């Protein structure tokens, strides 16, 4: 099980990283390398899922959305996952997937409950 990010699936919202009082050209951004690496990890997972298929090895990637990491409350988007709950969520997802499904190279997207359809 690889751990990627929702930013391997979607582009980051650069507005989340803006700081007041800074000129536009001085504003921090989410580096492009982060999205490239997370997208690459999803691609690697897909590749490995077909490469190891005959050996009955299952490869999937989890793609959590935003995770709280000590950012001040006024800077959060209000829908981040709690970092302490992530291992519990991953365990529950993995238990629901057992016995491993036939689906290979799947992306398991973890979103905050407020974003559920």
C-alpha positions as CSV (number, residue, x, y, z in Angstrom):
1,X,0.0,0.0,0.0
2,X,1.5,3.3,-1.1
3,X,0.6,6.6,0.5
4,X,0.2,9.4,-2.0
5,X,-1.9,12.5,-1.7
6,X,-5.0,14.1,-3.2
7,X,-2.4,16.4,-4.9
8,X,-1.4,13.4,-7.0
9,X,-4.9,13.6,-8.4
10,X,-5.7,17.3,-8.5
11,X,-3.8,20.6,-8.7
12,X,-3.1,22.4,-5.4
13,X,-5.2,25.5,-4.6
14,X,-2.4,28.1,-4.3
15,X,-4.7,30.5,-2.4
16,X,-4.3,28.2,0.6
17,X,-0.6,29.2,0.9
18,X,-0.9,33.0,0.5
19,X,0.3,35.2,3.3
20,X,-1.0,38.6,3.9
21,X,1.4,41.5,3.6
22,X,3.5,39.9,0.9
23,X,3.7,41.0,-2.7
24,X,2.4,38.6,-5.4
25,X,5.9,37.7,-6.5
26,X,6.9,36.9,-2.8
27,X,4.0,34.6,-2.1
28,X,4.7,31.0,-1.1
29,X,3.4,28.3,-3.3
30,X,3.0,24.5,-3.1
31,X,6.1,23.4,-5.1
32,X,5.4,21.6,-8.4
33,X,7.7,18.8,-7.2
34,X,5.2,17.7,-4.6
35,X,2.5,17.1,-7.2
36,X,4.9,15.5,-9.6
37,X,6.2,13.1,-6.9
38,X,2.7,12.2,-5.7
39,X,1.4,11.7,-9.3
40,X,4.5,9.6,-10.0
41,X,3.8,7.4,-6.9
42,X,0.3,6.7,-8.2
43,X,1.8,5.8,-11.6
44,X,4.3,3.5,-9.9
45,X,1.5,1.8,-8.0
46,X,-0.4,1.2,-11.2
47,X,2.7,-0.2,-12.9
48,X,3.6,-2.5,-10.0
49,X,0.0,-3.7,-9.8
50,X,0.3,-5.1,-13.3
51,X,4.0,-6.2,-13.0
52,X,3.3,-8.3,-9.8
53,X,-0.2,-9.4,-10.8
54,X,0.9,-13.0,-11.6
55,X,2.6,-13.3,-8.2
56,X,-0.7,-12.4,-6.5
57,X,0.7,-9.2,-5.1
58,X,-1.8,-6.4,-4.7
59,X,-0.7,-2.8,-5.1
60,X,-2.9,0.2,-4.2
61,X,-2.4,3.8,-3.2
62,X,-4.1,5.8,-0.5
63,X,-4.6,9.5,-1.4
64,X,-5.6,11.5,1.7
65,X,-6.7,15.0,1.4
66,X,-5.6,17.9,3.6
67,X,-4.2,16.8,7.0
68,X,-4.1,19.1,10.0
69,X,-0.5,19.8,10.9
70,X,-0.4,22.5,13.5
71,X,-1.4,25.3,11.1
72,X,-3.3,28.1,13.0
73,X,-7.1,27.7,12.9
74,X,-7.5,30.8,10.8
75,X,-5.4,29.3,8.0
76,X,-7.2,25.9,7.8
77,X,-9.7,25.2,5.1
78,X,-12.0,23.7,7.8
79,X,-12.1,20.2,6.2
80,X,-8.7,18.7,7.0
81,X,-8.3,15.2,8.4
82,X,-7.1,15.0,11.9
83,X,-3.5,13.5,11.8
84,X,-4.2,11.3,14.8
85,X,-7.2,9.7,13.1
86,X,-5.4,8.8,9.9
87,X,-3.9,5.4,11.1
88,X,-7.4,4.4,12.3
89,X,-9.0,5.4,9.0
90,X,-6.3,3.5,7.0
91,X,-6.8,0.4,9.2
92,X,-10.5,0.5,8.6
93,X,-10.1,0.9,4.9
94,X,-7.6,-1.9,4.7
95,X,-9.9,-4.2,6.7
96,X,-12.8,-3.5,4.4
97,X,-10.6,-4.4,1.4
98,X,-9.7,-7.9,2.8
99,X,-9.7,-10.3,1.3
100,X,-7.9,-8.2,-1.3
101,X,-10.1,-7.4,-4.2
102,X,-9.3,-8.3,-7.8
103,X,-8.9,-4.5,-8.5
104,X,-5.3,-3.6,-8.9
105,X,-3.6,-0.2,-9.0
106,X,-6.6,1.4,-7.3
107,X,-6.5,4.8,-5.7
108,X,-8.3,5.0,-2.3
109,X,-9.2,8.6,-1.8
110,X,-9.6,9.6,1.8
111,X,-11.7,12.8,2.3
112,X,-13.1,14.6,5.3
113,X,-16.7,13.5,6.0
114,X,-17.9,17.1,5.2
115,X,-16.8,16.5,1.6
116,X,-18.7,13.3,1.1
117,X,-21.4,13.3,-1.6
